[in-house]
Amino acid sequence: MLVHTTASGEETASQDADQARGMAVTWRDRYEIPWQIVTTAAELHQRLEESRRMRHAIQRYVAGQAHDDAHLEQIAEILRKSRSEKAVV
């Protein structure tokens, strides 16, 4: 889920940059790493940090903000379930 979310956020930020330059967004500008290669918490944190750096760089370039909160509710639900499962174990 988080690999998909980071790719979505990066794509949206890139599209915002194109729109800020007056370009019509008519294509998908996206690369999503295979989720299977992210196997540890350290790799997940690295991916999140890499995505954050990319999106912030684009945001600094564009006067507006990227809309990367589309999956926040899903992430919150995953965290709630994960915490409740740990409490049961």
C-alpha positions as CSV (number, residue, x, y, z in Angstrom):
1,M,0.0,0.0,0.0
2,L,2.7,2.5,0.9
3,V,4.7,1.8,-2.2
4,H,1.6,2.6,-4.3
5,T,0.9,5.7,-2.2
6,T,4.3,7.1,-2.7
7,A,4.1,6.5,-6.4
8,S,0.7,8.3,-6.5
9,G,2.0,11.2,-4.5
10,E,5.0,11.6,-6.8
11,E,2.8,11.4,-9.9
12,T,0.5,14.0,-8.6
13,A,3.3,16.3,-7.7
14,S,4.8,15.9,-11.2
15,Q,1.4,16.6,-12.8
16,D,1.1,19.8,-10.6
17,A,4.5,20.9,-11.9
18,D,3.3,20.4,-15.5
19,Q,0.1,22.2,-15.0
20,A,2.0,25.1,-13.3
21,R,3.9,25.5,-16.5
22,G,0.7,25.6,-18.5
23,M,0.9,22.1,-19.9
24,A,-2.2,20.0,-20.2
25,V,-1.8,16.7,-18.3
26,T,-2.8,14.0,-20.8
27,W,-0.4,11.2,-19.7
28,R,0.5,9.2,-16.7
29,D,4.0,10.2,-15.4
30,R,4.5,7.4,-12.9
31,Y,6.9,4.7,-11.8
32,E,6.0,2.3,-9.0
33,I,8.7,0.1,-7.6
34,P,7.7,-3.6,-7.2
35,W,6.2,-3.8,-3.6
36,Q,7.8,-7.2,-3.2
37,I,11.3,-5.7,-3.0
38,V,10.4,-3.6,0.1
39,T,10.7,-6.3,2.8
40,T,12.0,-4.5,5.9
41,A,10.9,-1.6,8.0
42,A,14.2,0.1,7.1
43,E,13.5,-0.2,3.4
44,L,10.0,1.1,3.9
45,H,11.3,4.1,5.8
46,Q,13.9,4.7,3.0
47,R,11.2,4.6,0.4
48,L,9.0,7.0,2.3
49,E,11.9,9.4,2.8
50,E,12.9,9.2,-0.9
51,S,9.4,10.0,-1.9
52,R,9.1,12.9,0.6
53,R,12.3,14.4,-0.8
54,M,11.1,14.2,-4.4
55,R,7.7,15.6,-3.6
56,H,9.1,18.5,-1.6
57,A,11.6,19.3,-4.3
58,I,8.7,19.6,-6.8
59,Q,6.6,21.6,-4.3
60,R,9.5,24.1,-4.0
61,Y,9.5,24.4,-7.7
62,V,5.7,24.8,-8.0
63,A,4.0,27.6,-6.1
64,G,1.1,25.3,-5.1
65,Q,1.1,22.1,-3.2
66,A,0.9,18.5,-4.4
67,H,-2.3,16.7,-3.3
68,D,-0.8,13.6,-1.9
69,D,-3.4,12.8,0.8
70,A,-5.6,10.6,-1.3
71,H,-4.6,7.4,0.6
72,L,-4.3,8.8,4.1
73,E,-7.6,7.2,5.3
74,Q,-6.5,3.8,3.9
75,I,-3.1,4.1,5.7
76,A,-4.8,5.0,8.9
77,E,-7.0,2.0,8.7
78,I,-4.0,-0.3,8.0
79,L,-2.2,1.1,11.0
80,R,-5.3,0.6,13.2
81,K,-5.6,-3.0,12.1
82,S,-1.9,-3.6,12.6
83,R,-2.0,-2.2,16.1
84,S,-5.1,-4.2,17.1
85,E,-3.6,-7.4,15.7
86,K,-0.4,-6.8,17.8
87,A,-2.5,-6.2,20.9
88,V,-4.2,-9.6,20.4
89,V,-1.0,-11.6,20.0
